[in-house]
Amino acid sequence: NPWLEQVKLAPQEIVTYQARDGQKIEGLLIRPLGEEKGKRYPLVLIVHGGPEAHFQNGWITRYAEPGQMLAANGFAVFYPNYRGSTGRGVEFSMRGQSDYGGKEFDDLIDAVDHLVEIGLVDKDKVGVTGGSYGGFASAWCATRHSERFAASVMFVGISDNVSKVGTTDIPEEMYLVHHRKRLWEDWDYFIERSPIRHVEKNRTATLILHGEDDPRVHPSQSLELYRHLKTLGQAPVRLVWYPGEGHGNRRAASRLDYNLRMLRWMQHYLQGPGGKSPDFTLDYTAELKEEAPK
């Protein structure tokens, strides 16, 4: 992309850290553009979906994971390859099975602690985002681990593992790859590992975005979480629907809207005044300026 030759990019590096149980975890760190030595920065944790996927050390900035955009706006950005990720052998990729919402989330918290420990991150200014399973992670961090996160942006994510199994187009994958058990075999597990079970812990400002035609994670997953958080009223919450979109945004306008809303939410709650949610409306004018015809 020749356009990138005109853009100054933030440095990207592989980071290895040790989880609380001794497991070595890798991830990719994009440092804030123009980083000042000794200064602590707000962090955005970007969690991949799957969870059978991973981030490679290459170009990892895209519409749902806009690392360079965030770094250019003064954020540190970390992409963790938590246990259950691919790329490190079959055994490692299976470590999240039967433990949905378990030790892989210790890996996320331990990543934050590591970045705080090395002096890069302000522990009180941490945000999380992701889509699909990464959306589940964003909801889980905004509820079960809310004390650690000031902002969350959940995209096409899961909030209720009971209704998820009954509404997804891949119910057998949920059994064969993720939970390794049926609902009726362990109701307590499915309920306990659902973000809606922990909504009373929520103190995290949460932005929820979802395609209205999503067959993979039914939009009701976002609606459930939104209604519970809104009724509780303990922290700001907003729900945005994308008409005509499914499990991820295809239209350029929807992708731009997603990026701008996510950036604005993180800026407001990690860099700005916080408190009341920013205006719902967006002005795209500055981002869509065209060169005058010659």
FILOMI-950689 format. One record per residue (C-alpha): residue number from 1; x, y, z. Coordinates in steps of 0.1 Angstrom, whole numbers, plus 5000, padded with zeros to 4 digits. Layout:
NUM	X	Y	Z
...
***
This chain:
1	5000	5000	5000
2	5019	5031	4988
3	4998	5053	5010
4	5015	5038	5041
5	5049	5052	5029
6	5035	5086	5038
7	5024	5076	5073
8	5046	5073	5104
9	5038	5040	5121
10	5043	5032	5158
11	5068	5005	5167
12	5055	4969	5171
13	5072	4941	5191
14	5067	4906	5205
15	5063	4905	5242
16	5066	4873	5263
17	5054	4872	5299
18	5047	4846	5325
19	5011	4838	5336
20	5003	4833	5372
21	5005	4795	5368
22	5039	4796	5351
23	5027	4793	5315
24	5046	4815	5291
25	5023	4836	5269
26	5032	4857	5239
27	5015	4888	5225
28	5022	4917	5202
29	5026	4952	5216
30	5022	4984	5196
31	5038	5012	5215
32	5022	5047	5215
33	5034	5068	5186
34	5059	5093	5198
35	5063	5076	5232
36	5079	5096	5259
37	5103	5077	5282
38	5090	5073	5317
39	5054	5082	5308
40	5026	5058	5315
41	4999	5054	5288
42	4963	5042	5286
43	4961	5006	5273
44	4937	4990	5249
45	4937	4952	5250
46	4925	4937	5217
47	4913	4901	5221
48	4911	4878	5191
49	4881	4857	5184
50	4878	4820	5179
51	4894	4814	5204
52	4911	4792	5179
53	4931	4819	5162
54	4962	4840	5168
55	4979	4873	5160
56	5010	4871	5138
57	5039	4895	5140
58	5031	4913	5108
59	5005	4938	5097
60	4978	4934	5124
61	4959	4966	5120
62	4924	4963	5104
63	4890	4977	5110
64	4881	4955	5140
65	4916	4956	5155
66	4929	4991	5147
67	4962	4990	5166
68	4981	5017	5146
69	4951	5040	5147
70	4949	5037	5185
71	4987	5041	5189
72	4986	5072	5168
73	4961	5086	5192
74	4983	5080	5223
75	4974	5045	5234
76	4995	5014	5240
77	4979	4985	5223
78	4984	4948	5232
79	4972	4918	5212
80	4975	4887	5235
81	4979	4851	5222
82	4963	4836	5253
83	4962	4799	5260
84	4937	4783	5235
85	4952	4803	5207
86	4965	4786	5176
87	5001	4788	5163
88	5018	4770	5192
89	5007	4734	5185
90	4975	4714	5191
91	4981	4709	5228
92	4983	4746	5235
93	4953	4754	5213
94	4932	4729	5234
95	4940	4745	5268
96	4909	4766	5267
97	4886	4737	5262
98	4862	4729	5291
99	4873	4761	5307
100	4854	4788	5288
101	4861	4821	5305
102	4887	4805	5327
103	4925	4806	5327
104	4927	4824	5293
105	4913	4854	5312
106	4940	4850	5338
107	4964	4854	5308
108	4947	4887	5298
109	4949	4901	5334
110	4985	4890	5337
111	4993	4907	5304
112	4980	4940	5318
113	4999	4935	5350
114	5031	4928	5330
115	5027	4960	5310
116	5021	4980	5342
117	5051	4964	5358
118	5075	4974	5330
119	5063	5010	5334
120	5044	5015	5302
121	5007	5014	5313
122	4986	5033	5337
123	4967	5006	5356
124	4937	5028	5361
125	4933	5035	5323
126	4928	5001	5308
127	4903	4992	5281
128	4894	4960	5263
129	4878	4953	5229
130	4873	4924	5205
131	4847	4906	5183
132	4830	4873	5186
133	4849	4854	5213
134	4868	4887	5217
135	4834	4903	5223
136	4827	4877	5249
137	4861	4886	5265
138	4851	4923	5264
139	4818	4915	5282
140	4835	4892	5307
141	4861	4918	5315
142	4834	4944	5319
143	4815	4922	5344
144	4835	4895	5361
145	4867	4915	5361
146	4852	4950	5360
147	4875	4963	5387
148	4904	4960	5363
149	4889	4978	5332
150	4877	5014	5328
151	4863	5009	5293
152	4850	4980	5272
153	4839	4978	5236
154	4820	4946	5228
155	4815	4936	5192
156	4792	4907	5181
157	4799	4892	5215
158	4784	4866	5238
159	4768	4874	5271
160	4747	4843	5279
161	4761	4809	5273
162	4728	4792	5279
163	4709	4811	5252
164	4740	4812	5230
165	4739	4774	5225
166	4702	4776	5215
167	4705	4805	5190
168	4738	4800	5172
169	4743	4784	5138
170	4772	4764	5152
171	4758	4746	5183
172	4779	4715	5178
173	4811	4736	5177
174	4802	4750	5211
175	4801	4714	5224
176	4830	4699	5204
177	4855	4727	5207
178	4846	4750	5235
179	4826	4736	5264
180	4830	4698	5259
181	4798	4693	5278
182	4760	4697	5272
183	4738	4723	5289
184	4719	4697	5309
185	4751	4681	5321
186	4763	4712	5340
187	4738	4741	5341
188	4758	4759	5369
189	4789	4760	5347
190	4771	4776	5317
191	4755	4802	5339
192	4786	4809	5359
193	4807	4815	5328
194	4782	4840	5314
195	4788	4877	5317
196	4751	4883	5326
197	4757	4863	5357
198	4781	4889	5369
199	4764	4922	5358
200	4761	4934	5394
201	4799	4938	5394
202	4799	4961	5365
203	4816	4995	5369
204	4831	4995	5334
205	4818	5019	5307
206	4806	4995	5281
207	4799	5001	5244
208	4780	4972	5227
209	4779	4969	5189
210	4762	4942	5168
211	4751	4933	5133
212	4713	4929	5132
213	4715	4898	5110
214	4742	4879	5128
215	4736	4841	5126
216	4767	4831	5146
217	4761	4852	5177
218	4725	4862	5178
219	4719	4899	5184
220	4699	4891	5214
221	4732	4883	5232
222	4740	4920	5230
223	4705	4931	5239
224	4705	4909	5270
225	4737	4924	5284
226	4726	4959	5275
227	4692	4956	5293
228	4708	4942	5324
229	4735	4969	5326
230	4711	4997	5317
231	4686	4986	5344
232	4714	4984	5370
233	4727	5018	5360
234	4760	5014	5377
235	4781	5025	5347
236	4775	5041	5313
237	4764	5016	5286
238	4753	5021	5250
239	4740	4997	5223
240	4745	5002	5186
241	4729	4980	5159
242	4743	4977	5123
243	4713	4970	5099
244	4721	4945	5072
245	4754	4934	5089
246	4761	4899	5102
247	4789	4884	5122
248	4812	4913	5114
249	4808	4944	5093
250	4811	4942	5055
251	4801	4977	5044
252	4828	5004	5045
253	4804	5028	5062
254	4797	5003	5090
255	4834	4996	5094
256	4842	5033	5096
257	4814	5039	5121
258	4827	5010	5143
259	4862	5024	5143
260	4852	5059	5151
261	4828	5049	5179
262	4854	5025	5194
263	4881	5052	5193
264	4858	5079	5208
265	4847	5056	5236
266	4883	5048	5246
267	4894	5084	5243
268	4864	5095	5265
269	4869	5070	5293
270	4907	5064	5292
271	4920	5098	5282
272	4892	5122	5287
273	4867	5133	5313
274	4847	5100	5316
275	4813	5102	5332
276	4783	5106	5309
277	4786	5088	5276
278	4797	5109	5245
279	4771	5120	5221
280	4755	5092	5201
281	4758	5110	5168
282	4791	5110	5148
283	4804	5136	5124
284	4824	5119	5097
285	4833	5151	5078
286	4869	5153	5090
287	4876	5117	5082
288	4860	5119	5047
289	4877	5150	5033
290	4884	5147	4996
291	4911	5165	4976
292	4898	5193	4956
293	4898	5185	4918
294	4929	5198	4900
***
